[in-house]
Amino acid sequence: MRLIILSVVFMFCIQANATDTSKLVPKDSIKKSSTLPSIEVKTIDGKKVNIQNYGKTGKITIISFWATWCGPCIKELDNIIDVYEDWQKKYGCELIAITIDDSRNISKVKPFVDGRGWPYTILTDENKDLARALNVNNPPQVLLLDANGNIVYVHNGYTEGSELELEEQMKKLLGL
């Protein structure tokens, strides 16, 4: 009986992680128009940076929380790569991909990213300080920041085509 219950719980967790769970900012999560907290993360080369600096660029900023072990995360970032150059031209946006891989897996991140050819800025949050501050429980989770650094959209999970909704949100920001 215990094995059946554990199996059901496990399957629920997998399904919850792989599906689209929200389209708008959850009321118990990040408040709309909040900004990034002042927390240090690291570049893929180990240099410490404050995440707030990425919200103060005057550009639309997409922040994607991901992990090397997260299939939906990889699929999302792989699909965005097909439209990313176009988005940069049309919307002047920047994508920051923040891995939440822990210290056991962090050494795999750079070779993984290099192998995929992702053109994004890659940051690491191996202690999950930023993820906790932003209430990121399960990747993938995407935040969209306006040009002033306000968080205006949050999307949890990934389903095929979620990047189209993200593009619609950028169009709204620019009044297109």
C-alpha positions in Angstrom: 0.0 0.0 0.0 2.8 2.4 0.9 4.4 1.8 -2.5 1.2 2.6 -4.3 0.8 5.9 -2.4 4.4 6.9 -3.0 3.9 6.0 -6.7 0.8 8.2 -7.0 2.6 11.1 -5.2 5.6 10.7 -7.5 3.5 10.8 -10.6 1.7 13.9 -9.4 5.0 15.7 -8.8 6.2 14.8 -12.3 3.0 15.9 -13.9 2.9 19.2 -11.9 6.5 20.0 -13.0 5.9 19.3 -16.6 2.7 21.2 -17.2 1.7 24.8 -17.5 0.6 25.8 -14.1 0.1 29.6 -14.4 -0.2 32.3 -16.9 -0.2 35.4 -14.6 1.6 36.3 -11.5 0.4 34.0 -8.7 -1.1 36.1 -5.9 0.8 34.1 -3.2 4.1 34.3 -5.1 5.7 37.4 -6.6 3.7 40.5 -6.5 3.2 42.2 -9.8 5.5 45.2 -10.2 7.9 43.9 -7.6 11.5 44.1 -8.5 14.4 41.7 -8.2 15.9 41.3 -4.7 19.5 42.3 -4.0 21.1 38.8 -4.1 24.4 37.7 -5.4 24.5 34.9 -8.0 27.5 33.8 -10.1 28.3 33.9 -13.8 29.0 30.6 -15.5 32.7 31.4 -14.9 32.2 31.8 -11.1 32.2 35.7 -10.9 29.8 37.0 -8.3 27.2 39.5 -9.6 24.1 41.1 -8.1 20.9 40.0 -9.8 19.5 43.5 -9.5 21.9 44.7 -12.1 20.2 42.6 -14.7 16.9 44.3 -14.0 18.3 47.8 -14.5 19.4 47.6 -18.1 16.6 49.6 -19.6 15.6 46.5 -21.6 12.8 43.9 -21.4 14.4 41.1 -19.4 13.4 37.4 -19.4 14.6 35.4 -16.5 14.4 31.7 -16.9 15.0 29.4 -13.9 16.2 26.0 -15.1 18.3 22.9 -14.3 20.4 20.4 -16.3 18.1 17.6 -14.9 14.9 19.4 -15.9 13.6 18.1 -19.3 10.9 20.8 -19.7 13.4 23.5 -18.9 15.8 22.3 -21.6 13.0 22.0 -24.1 11.8 25.6 -23.3 15.3 27.1 -23.7 15.9 25.1 -26.9 12.6 26.3 -28.4 13.3 29.9 -27.4 16.7 29.8 -29.2 14.8 29.6 -32.5 13.1 33.0 -31.9 15.6 34.7 -29.6 17.5 36.6 -32.2 14.2 37.9 -33.7 13.0 38.9 -30.2 16.2 40.8 -29.5 15.6 42.8 -32.7 11.9 43.3 -32.3 11.6 43.8 -28.5 15.2 44.7 -27.4 15.0 41.9 -24.9 17.6 39.9 -23.0 17.3 36.4 -21.6 19.0 35.5 -18.4 19.0 31.7 -17.8 19.6 30.9 -14.1 20.4 27.4 -13.2 19.4 26.0 -9.8 21.7 23.0 -10.1 23.3 22.3 -6.7 27.0 22.0 -5.9 27.1 18.4 -7.0 25.9 19.2 -10.5 27.2 22.8 -11.0 30.4 21.5 -12.8 28.1 20.0 -15.5 26.5 23.4 -16.4 29.1 25.0 -18.6 29.7 22.0 -20.8 26.0 21.4 -21.0 25.3 25.0 -22.1 28.3 25.0 -24.5 27.0 21.8 -26.0 23.5 23.2 -26.6 24.9 26.5 -28.1 22.6 28.7 -26.0 23.3 32.4 -26.6 21.8 33.5 -23.3 23.5 35.0 -20.3 23.9 32.0 -17.9 24.0 32.5 -14.1 24.1 30.0 -11.3 22.1 30.0 -8.1 23.5 26.8 -6.6 22.4 27.7 -3.0 19.0 28.7 -4.3 19.1 32.0 -2.4 17.5 33.8 -5.4 15.1 31.0 -6.1 13.8 31.1 -2.5 13.5 34.9 -2.5 11.4 34.7 -5.6 9.4 31.7 -4.5 10.7 29.5 -7.3 9.9 25.9 -6.2 10.0 23.9 -9.4 11.7 24.8 -12.7 11.0 25.9 -15.3 9.8 29.2 -14.2 10.0 32.4 -16.3 9.8 36.0 -15.1 9.4 38.9 -17.4 10.7 42.3 -16.4 9.8 45.6 -18.0 12.4 48.1 -18.9 12.3 49.5 -15.4 13.0 46.2 -13.8 9.5 45.5 -12.6 8.3 41.9 -12.6 5.2 42.0 -14.8 4.7 38.4 -15.7 5.4 35.0 -14.2 5.0 31.6 -15.9 5.5 28.2 -14.3 6.1 25.0 -16.1 6.4 24.5 -19.9 4.2 23.2 -22.6 4.9 23.5 -26.3 4.1 27.0 -27.4 4.6 28.7 -24.1 7.2 30.9 -25.7 4.4 32.4 -27.9 2.6 33.6 -24.8 5.8 35.1 -23.6 6.1 37.0 -26.8 2.5 38.2 -26.5 3.5 39.6 -23.0 6.4 41.5 -24.5 4.2 42.9 -27.2 1.8 44.2 -24.5 4.7 45.8 -22.7 5.6 47.7 -25.8 2.0 48.5 -26.7 2.2 46.4 -29.9 
